[in-house]
Amino acid sequence: MLLLIFFYCFFFFRHRLTKKKVRFMKAGDQCIFRYYEILPLDLEPEYKMGYTCDMCSKDFLKTPFFHCARSGRDLCMSCGEKSSLTPFSSLIGRITVPNFIWKDSQKEIIVVLCYQIQFEYFGCYFSDGSNLLITYEDTLPSLYIEHGCSVENAISLPKAELLRRFSWVKNVMNIWEDGCVCFHDVTRPPDRFRPCFLTSFRQDGLFIEFCLSDGFSEIVHSGEGVVIVVKGTCVISCLMMNLPLHWGKSLPKAATSVLDWFRNRD
């Protein structure tokens, strides 16, 4: 069934993003910025008076904007774009299902899904819920994150140790480039953000839910090309055909079935 999902995704998800370079802010590596179409009043009531951009220091009463729920940092759209943020930042950019059996040599687990959220890492999600984040950069170690653990508890794997434990890694990149489904391009930011990874996923027909490490979920209808981002029952953004859908008190019709499926899950 996932192969059917990939077929639909090829037709509905393509996005080309412009890379820009600008210095960000101190402690930026602790942030996972997300695009908010509305102020998150249900999650953080203090935003009823708007927000102050942490880069340009200007005050804003209206959205959209970029916000990190973990650190509380905010960026206006202009400053966010200068930092290479887009409405798709911190969402699943590319996925593929391996055609080979990739095992952890230390455990009886296999890779069930490969994905990319951030430019620096290629993610492998294992059958027990653990993750391997394989770095693209020589200056960064790869990370092994056991199920239920955070980045702070990740096992750092230098290249030599990575290849000893996961010998198939040397073949991953070629397979990844040739066989993945691209929801949108993943931009390279000028500064490093906090790694974001997949904690679980489920698929039902054309609906897919990706649960992410910062507590948000990305809900996809691959046939309609609709993506909504939620935390709990609060929807923070709705994207369709690679563009944000601007909405007020109620979601666009295209997103209603997606949200209903999510809320009616078993």
C-alpha positions as CSV (number, residue, x, y, z in Angstrom):
1,M,0.0,0.0,0.0
2,L,2.9,2.4,0.7
3,L,4.0,2.0,-2.9
4,L,0.5,3.2,-4.0
5,I,1.0,6.2,-1.7
6,F,4.3,7.0,-3.3
7,F,2.6,6.9,-6.7
8,Y,0.2,9.6,-5.7
9,C,2.8,11.6,-4.0
10,F,4.9,12.0,-7.2
11,F,2.0,13.8,-8.8
12,F,1.0,16.1,-6.0
13,F,4.2,17.1,-4.2
14,R,6.9,19.2,-5.8
15,H,8.3,22.3,-4.4
16,R,11.4,24.3,-5.4
17,L,12.8,26.6,-2.7
18,T,15.3,29.4,-3.0
19,K,18.4,29.1,-0.8
20,K,19.5,32.2,1.1
21,K,22.3,32.8,3.5
22,V,22.2,34.9,6.7
23,R,23.5,34.4,10.2
24,F,20.8,33.4,12.6
25,M,20.9,33.7,16.4
26,K,22.8,32.2,19.3
27,A,21.3,28.9,20.6
28,G,19.6,28.3,17.3
29,D,20.7,24.7,17.4
30,Q,18.1,24.2,20.2
31,C,15.2,25.3,17.9
32,I,12.8,23.4,15.7
33,F,10.9,26.2,13.9
34,R,7.5,25.5,12.4
35,Y,5.3,27.6,10.2
36,Y,2.1,28.9,12.0
37,E,-0.8,30.2,10.1
38,I,-2.5,31.3,13.3
39,L,-1.3,32.4,16.7
40,P,-1.1,29.3,19.0
41,L,-3.6,30.6,21.6
42,D,-4.9,27.2,22.5
43,L,-1.3,26.0,23.2
44,E,0.3,29.3,24.5
45,P,-2.4,31.8,25.6
46,E,0.3,34.6,26.1
47,Y,0.3,35.0,22.3
48,K,-3.1,36.9,22.4
49,M,-1.1,40.1,22.3
50,G,1.0,39.0,19.3
51,Y,4.7,38.3,19.3
52,T,8.1,40.0,19.0
53,C,10.5,38.7,16.3
54,D,13.7,37.5,18.0
55,M,15.8,38.5,15.0
56,C,14.6,42.0,14.0
57,S,12.9,42.8,17.4
58,K,9.8,44.1,15.7
59,D,6.3,43.6,17.2
60,F,3.6,41.8,15.2
61,L,-0.1,41.2,15.9
62,K,-0.8,39.0,12.8
63,T,0.4,35.8,11.4
64,P,1.8,33.8,9.6
65,F,5.1,33.5,11.4
66,F,7.7,30.9,12.5
67,H,7.7,29.6,16.1
68,C,9.7,27.1,18.1
69,A,7.5,25.6,20.8
70,R,10.5,24.3,22.7
71,S,12.5,27.4,23.0
72,G,9.7,30.0,22.6
73,R,11.6,31.8,19.9
74,D,9.7,33.6,17.2
75,L,10.6,34.8,13.7
76,C,8.5,37.0,11.4
77,M,8.1,35.8,7.8
78,S,10.8,38.1,6.5
79,C,13.5,37.0,9.0
80,G,12.4,33.4,8.7
81,E,12.9,33.4,5.0
82,K,16.3,35.0,5.4
83,S,17.1,32.0,7.6
84,S,16.0,29.6,4.8
85,L,12.8,28.7,6.7
86,T,9.7,27.9,4.6
87,P,6.2,26.7,5.4
88,F,7.5,23.1,5.0
89,S,10.4,23.5,7.4
90,S,10.7,20.6,10.0
91,L,8.2,18.5,8.0
92,I,8.9,15.3,6.1
93,G,10.6,16.3,2.9
94,R,11.4,12.9,1.3
95,I,10.5,9.3,2.1
96,T,11.2,5.8,0.7
97,V,10.7,2.2,1.7
98,P,13.9,0.1,1.4
99,N,13.9,-2.7,-1.1
100,F,16.5,-4.4,1.0
101,I,16.7,-5.7,4.5
102,W,18.7,-3.2,6.6
103,K,19.4,-4.5,10.1
104,D,21.0,-3.1,13.2
105,S,23.9,-5.5,13.9
106,Q,23.4,-5.2,17.6
107,K,19.6,-5.8,17.6
108,E,17.0,-7.9,15.8
109,I,15.4,-4.8,14.2
110,I,15.1,-3.6,10.6
111,V,14.6,-0.3,8.8
112,V,10.9,0.1,7.8
113,L,11.0,3.7,6.5
114,C,13.6,6.2,5.4
115,Y,13.0,9.9,5.5
116,Q,14.5,13.4,5.4
117,I,13.3,16.3,7.5
118,Q,16.4,18.5,7.8
119,F,19.2,18.9,5.3
120,E,22.0,17.6,7.6
121,Y,20.5,14.1,8.2
122,F,19.0,11.2,6.4
123,G,16.7,9.3,8.8
124,C,16.1,5.6,9.1
125,Y,13.1,4.5,11.2
126,F,13.4,1.0,12.7
127,S,10.8,-1.6,13.5
128,D,11.1,-1.0,17.2
129,G,10.6,2.8,16.9
130,S,14.3,3.8,17.2
131,N,15.9,6.1,14.7
132,L,19.3,6.4,13.0
133,L,20.1,9.9,11.7
134,I,22.9,9.5,9.2
135,T,24.8,12.8,8.7
136,Y,25.6,14.2,5.3
137,E,28.5,16.3,6.8
138,D,31.9,15.1,7.9
139,T,31.9,17.6,10.8
140,L,28.8,16.0,12.4
141,P,28.5,12.5,14.0
142,S,25.5,10.3,13.1
143,L,23.0,9.8,15.8
144,Y,21.2,6.6,17.1
145,I,18.1,7.5,19.1
146,E,16.4,4.6,20.9
147,H,12.6,4.5,21.1
148,G,11.2,7.0,23.6
149,C,14.5,8.9,23.9
150,S,15.4,12.5,23.0
151,V,18.3,14.0,21.1
152,E,20.1,14.6,24.4
153,N,20.1,10.8,25.0
154,A,21.2,9.9,21.5
155,I,24.2,7.7,20.9
156,S,26.8,9.6,18.8
157,L,28.3,7.5,16.1
158,P,31.6,8.6,14.3
159,K,31.8,7.4,10.7
160,A,34.0,4.3,11.5
161,E,31.6,3.1,14.2
162,L,28.6,3.8,12.1
163,L,29.9,1.6,9.3
164,R,30.8,-1.2,11.8
165,R,27.3,-1.3,13.2
166,F,25.3,-0.5,10.0
167,S,27.4,-1.8,7.2
168,W,24.7,-1.0,4.6
169,V,25.0,2.7,5.2
170,K,27.6,3.0,2.4
171,N,24.9,2.0,-0.1
172,V,22.1,4.1,1.3
173,M,22.8,7.4,-0.4
174,N,22.7,6.0,-3.9
175,I,19.4,4.2,-3.3
176,W,18.0,7.3,-1.6
177,E,18.7,9.5,-4.5
178,D,17.2,7.2,-7.0
179,G,14.1,5.8,-5.3
180,C,12.7,8.4,-2.9
181,V,9.4,10.4,-3.1
182,C,9.9,14.1,-2.8
183,F,7.2,16.0,-1.0
184,H,9.2,19.2,-1.1
185,D,12.9,20.3,-1.3
186,V,14.8,20.4,1.9
187,T,16.8,23.6,2.2
188,R,20.2,24.0,3.8
189,P,19.9,26.6,6.6
190,P,22.9,29.0,7.4
191,D,22.8,27.8,11.0
192,R,22.2,24.4,12.5
193,F,18.8,23.7,14.2
194,R,17.9,21.0,16.7
195,P,17.6,17.6,15.0
196,C,14.0,16.5,14.4
197,F,13.1,12.9,13.9
198,L,10.1,10.5,13.4
199,T,8.7,8.9,16.5
200,S,5.9,6.9,14.8
201,F,3.8,6.8,11.7
202,R,0.6,5.1,10.5
203,Q,-1.0,4.8,7.1
204,D,-4.7,4.1,6.2
205,G,-5.4,4.2,2.4
206,L,-4.3,7.6,1.2
207,F,-4.0,9.1,4.7
208,I,-0.6,9.1,6.5
209,E,0.2,10.4,10.0
210,F,3.8,11.2,10.8
211,C,4.4,11.9,14.6
212,L,7.5,14.0,15.1
213,S,9.9,14.4,18.0
214,D,8.8,17.8,19.1
215,G,5.2,16.6,19.8
216,F,3.7,17.8,16.5
217,S,2.0,15.5,13.9
218,E,2.0,15.9,10.1
219,I,-1.1,14.6,8.5
220,V,-1.0,13.9,4.8
221,H,-3.7,13.1,2.2
222,S,-1.5,11.9,-0.7
223,G,-4.4,11.8,-3.2
224,E,-5.5,15.4,-2.6
225,G,-2.1,16.8,-1.9
226,V,-3.1,18.2,1.5
227,V,-0.9,18.5,4.6
228,I,-2.0,19.7,8.0
229,V,0.2,20.2,11.0
230,V,-1.3,19.7,14.4
231,K,-0.3,19.5,18.1
232,G,-2.9,17.7,20.2
233,T,-6.1,18.9,18.5
234,C,-4.7,22.4,17.6
235,V,-4.1,22.9,13.8
236,I,-1.2,25.3,13.2
237,S,-0.9,25.2,9.4
238,C,-2.5,23.8,6.3
239,L,-0.7,23.3,3.1
240,M,-2.0,22.2,-0.3
241,M,-0.3,21.6,-3.7
242,N,2.9,23.0,-2.2
243,L,1.4,26.3,-1.0
244,P,0.0,27.5,2.3
245,L,-3.8,27.7,2.5
246,H,-4.7,30.9,4.3
247,W,-7.6,30.4,6.7
248,G,-9.3,32.0,9.7
249,K,-11.7,30.4,12.1
250,S,-12.4,27.3,10.0
251,L,-10.2,25.1,7.8
252,P,-10.5,25.0,4.1
253,K,-12.8,22.3,2.7
254,A,-9.9,20.4,1.3
255,A,-8.4,19.9,4.7
256,T,-11.6,18.9,6.5
257,S,-11.5,15.2,5.6
258,V,-7.8,15.0,6.7
259,L,-8.6,16.4,10.1
260,D,-11.7,14.2,10.5
261,W,-9.6,11.1,9.8
262,F,-7.0,12.2,12.3
263,R,-9.5,13.0,15.1
264,N,-11.4,9.7,14.5
265,R,-8.4,7.5,14.8
266,D,-8.7,4.5,17.0
